[in-house]
Amino acid sequence: MDIIIRGENITVTPSLQSYAEKRISKLEKYFNTPIDTSARVNLRVHNTEQVVEVTIPLQGLLLRAEVGEEDLYTAIDSVVSKLERQIKKHKTKLNRKSRQTAKQQLQNGTVSATKTAEDTEETAYGVVRKKHFVFKPMTVDEAILQMDMLGHSFFIFNNAEDNSTAVVYRRKDGRFGLIDQV
């Protein structure tokens, strides 16, 4: 896994870079095969807070974590532990899902589709970022899990129950809402 470190309003020192690379490269132990993707690490200073943001795009999954601390090294440690929790949560979900799909495939022979994502930047008409997705059919619970792992407040998905496009979102009270197509 390649690690790309960028600093905003901060100079990335060699010791800081080596520490971040060392800590983030330890995430590779959670994967059976070598990861041929690049982890993007963004270090920035916001007032008195040191913010570390890490994004690791994987096939069918985007791992992202952001942590703000007073010390940059502590923030790096916190963001790595946050990513470890996300990876463990995702692996548990995959194991549970693979057992269920294996059982279902034996019963009716279906195969699940995979999700691919492509990010492009565009500035026409005020659009800052444009994303294209091939929606993977998933349940509402899987969509909420994916939304939490991305750290977003909403997530658009293809509802596996009725094959319609739907949106889950986080309400102000902390619970979740669902917008479904009629």
Contacts in CASP RR format, 6 or more apart in sequence:
PFRMAT RR
TARGET T0000
AUTHOR 0000-0000-0000
METHOD contacts of the structure
MODEL  1
MDIIIRGENITVTPSLQSYAEKRISKLEKYFNTPIDTSARVNLRVHNTEQ
VVEVTIPLQGLLLRAEVGEEDLYTAIDSVVSKLERQIKKHKTKLNRKSRQ
TAKQQLQNGTVSATKTAEDTEETAYGVVRKKHFVFKPMTVDEAILQMDML
GHSFFIFNNAEDNSTAVVYRRKDGRFGLIDQV
1 24 0 8 1.000
1 25 0 8 1.000
1 27 0 8 1.000
1 28 0 8 1.000
1 34 0 8 1.000
1 35 0 8 1.000
1 36 0 8 1.000
1 37 0 8 1.000
1 38 0 8 1.000
1 39 0 8 1.000
1 56 0 8 1.000
2 37 0 8 1.000
2 38 0 8 1.000
2 39 0 8 1.000
3 20 0 8 1.000
3 21 0 8 1.000
3 24 0 8 1.000
3 25 0 8 1.000
3 38 0 8 1.000
3 39 0 8 1.000
3 41 0 8 1.000
4 38 0 8 1.000
4 39 0 8 1.000
4 40 0 8 1.000
4 41 0 8 1.000
5 12 0 8 1.000
5 17 0 8 1.000
5 20 0 8 1.000
5 21 0 8 1.000
5 41 0 8 1.000
5 43 0 8 1.000
6 12 0 8 1.000
6 40 0 8 1.000
6 41 0 8 1.000
6 42 0 8 1.000
6 43 0 8 1.000
7 42 0 8 1.000
7 43 0 8 1.000
7 44 0 8 1.000
8 42 0 8 1.000
8 43 0 8 1.000
8 44 0 8 1.000
8 45 0 8 1.000
9 44 0 8 1.000
9 45 0 8 1.000
10 43 0 8 1.000
10 44 0 8 1.000
10 45 0 8 1.000
10 50 0 8 1.000
10 72 0 8 1.000
12 43 0 8 1.000
16 43 0 8 1.000
16 72 0 8 1.000
16 73 0 8 1.000
19 73 0 8 1.000
19 76 0 8 1.000
20 41 0 8 1.000
20 43 0 8 1.000
20 52 0 8 1.000
20 76 0 8 1.000
23 76 0 8 1.000
23 77 0 8 1.000
23 80 0 8 1.000
24 39 0 8 1.000
24 41 0 8 1.000
24 54 0 8 1.000
24 76 0 8 1.000
24 80 0 8 1.000
24 83 0 8 1.000
26 80 0 8 1.000
27 39 0 8 1.000
27 56 0 8 1.000
27 80 0 8 1.000
27 83 0 8 1.000
27 84 0 8 1.000
27 87 0 8 1.000
28 34 0 8 1.000
28 35 0 8 1.000
30 84 0 8 1.000
30 87 0 8 1.000
30 88 0 8 1.000
30 91 0 8 1.000
35 56 0 8 1.000
35 58 0 8 1.000
37 56 0 8 1.000
37 57 0 8 1.000
37 58 0 8 1.000
39 54 0 8 1.000
39 55 0 8 1.000
39 56 0 8 1.000
40 54 0 8 1.000
40 55 0 8 1.000
40 56 0 8 1.000
41 52 0 8 1.000
41 53 0 8 1.000
41 54 0 8 1.000
42 51 0 8 1.000
42 52 0 8 1.000
42 53 0 8 1.000
42 54 0 8 1.000
42 55 0 8 1.000
43 50 0 8 1.000
43 51 0 8 1.000
43 52 0 8 1.000
43 72 0 8 1.000
44 50 0 8 1.000
44 51 0 8 1.000
44 53 0 8 1.000
45 51 0 8 1.000
48 70 0 8 1.000
49 68 0 8 1.000
49 69 0 8 1.000
49 70 0 8 1.000
50 68 0 8 1.000
50 69 0 8 1.000
50 70 0 8 1.000
50 71 0 8 1.000
50 72 0 8 1.000
50 75 0 8 1.000
51 66 0 8 1.000
51 67 0 8 1.000
51 68 0 8 1.000
51 75 0 8 1.000
52 66 0 8 1.000
52 67 0 8 1.000
52 68 0 8 1.000
52 69 0 8 1.000
52 72 0 8 1.000
52 75 0 8 1.000
52 76 0 8 1.000
52 78 0 8 1.000
52 79 0 8 1.000
53 64 0 8 1.000
53 65 0 8 1.000
53 66 0 8 1.000
53 79 0 8 1.000
54 63 0 8 1.000
54 64 0 8 1.000
54 65 0 8 1.000
54 66 0 8 1.000
54 79 0 8 1.000
54 80 0 8 1.000
54 83 0 8 1.000
55 62 0 8 1.000
55 63 0 8 1.000
55 64 0 8 1.000
56 62 0 8 1.000
56 63 0 8 1.000
56 64 0 8 1.000
56 83 0 8 1.000
57 63 0 8 1.000
57 117 0 8 1.000
59 114 0 8 1.000
59 116 0 8 1.000
60 114 0 8 1.000
60 115 0 8 1.000
60 116 0 8 1.000
60 117 0 8 1.000
60 136 0 8 1.000
61 90 0 8 1.000
61 146 0 8 1.000
61 149 0 8 1.000
62 117 0 8 1.000
62 149 0 8 1.000
62 150 0 8 1.000
63 83 0 8 1.000
63 86 0 8 1.000
63 87 0 8 1.000
63 90 0 8 1.000
63 149 0 8 1.000
64 149 0 8 1.000
64 150 0 8 1.000
64 151 0 8 1.000
65 79 0 8 1.000
65 82 0 8 1.000
65 83 0 8 1.000
65 86 0 8 1.000
66 79 0 8 1.000
67 75 0 8 1.000
67 78 0 8 1.000
67 79 0 8 1.000
67 82 0 8 1.000
68 75 0 8 1.000
68 78 0 8 1.000
69 75 0 8 1.000
69 78 0 8 1.000
86 149 0 8 1.000
89 145 0 8 1.000
89 149 0 8 1.000
90 149 0 8 1.000
93 142 0 8 1.000
93 145 0 8 1.000
97 142 0 8 1.000
101 112 0 8 1.000
104 110 0 8 1.000
105 111 0 8 1.000
112 136 0 8 1.000
112 137 0 8 1.000
113 134 0 8 1.000
113 136 0 8 1.000
113 137 0 8 1.000
114 136 0 8 1.000
115 133 0 8 1.000
115 134 0 8 1.000
115 135 0 8 1.000
115 136 0 8 1.000
116 133 0 8 1.000
116 134 0 8 1.000
117 131 0 8 1.000
117 132 0 8 1.000
117 133 0 8 1.000
118 131 0 8 1.000
118 132 0 8 1.000
119 129 0 8 1.000
119 130 0 8 1.000
119 131 0 8 1.000
120 129 0 8 1.000
120 130 0 8 1.000
120 131 0 8 1.000
120 132 0 8 1.000
121 128 0 8 1.000
121 129 0 8 1.000
121 130 0 8 1.000
122 128 0 8 1.000
122 129 0 8 1.000
122 130 0 8 1.000
133 156 0 8 1.000
135 156 0 8 1.000
135 157 0 8 1.000
135 158 0 8 1.000
135 165 0 8 1.000
136 157 0 8 1.000
136 158 0 8 1.000
137 158 0 8 1.000
137 159 0 8 1.000
137 160 0 8 1.000
137 163 0 8 1.000
138 146 0 8 1.000
138 157 0 8 1.000
138 158 0 8 1.000
138 159 0 8 1.000
138 160 0 8 1.000
139 159 0 8 1.000
139 160 0 8 1.000
139 161 0 8 1.000
140 159 0 8 1.000
140 166 0 8 1.000
140 168 0 8 1.000
140 178 0 8 1.000
142 157 0 8 1.000
143 155 0 8 1.000
143 157 0 8 1.000
143 166 0 8 1.000
143 168 0 8 1.000
144 155 0 8 1.000
144 168 0 8 1.000
144 176 0 8 1.000
146 155 0 8 1.000
146 157 0 8 1.000
147 153 0 8 1.000
147 154 0 8 1.000
147 155 0 8 1.000
147 168 0 8 1.000
147 170 0 8 1.000
153 169 0 8 1.000
153 170 0 8 1.000
154 167 0 8 1.000
154 168 0 8 1.000
154 169 0 8 1.000
154 170 0 8 1.000
155 167 0 8 1.000
155 168 0 8 1.000
155 169 0 8 1.000
156 165 0 8 1.000
156 166 0 8 1.000
156 167 0 8 1.000
157 165 0 8 1.000
157 166 0 8 1.000
157 167 0 8 1.000
157 168 0 8 1.000
158 164 0 8 1.000
158 165 0 8 1.000
158 166 0 8 1.000
159 165 0 8 1.000
159 166 0 8 1.000
159 180 0 8 1.000
162 180 0 8 1.000
164 180 0 8 1.000
164 181 0 8 1.000
165 181 0 8 1.000
166 178 0 8 1.000
166 179 0 8 1.000
166 180 0 8 1.000
166 181 0 8 1.000
167 178 0 8 1.000
167 179 0 8 1.000
168 176 0 8 1.000
168 177 0 8 1.000
168 178 0 8 1.000
168 179 0 8 1.000
169 176 0 8 1.000
169 177 0 8 1.000
169 178 0 8 1.000
169 179 0 8 1.000
170 176 0 8 1.000
170 177 0 8 1.000
171 177 0 8 1.000
END
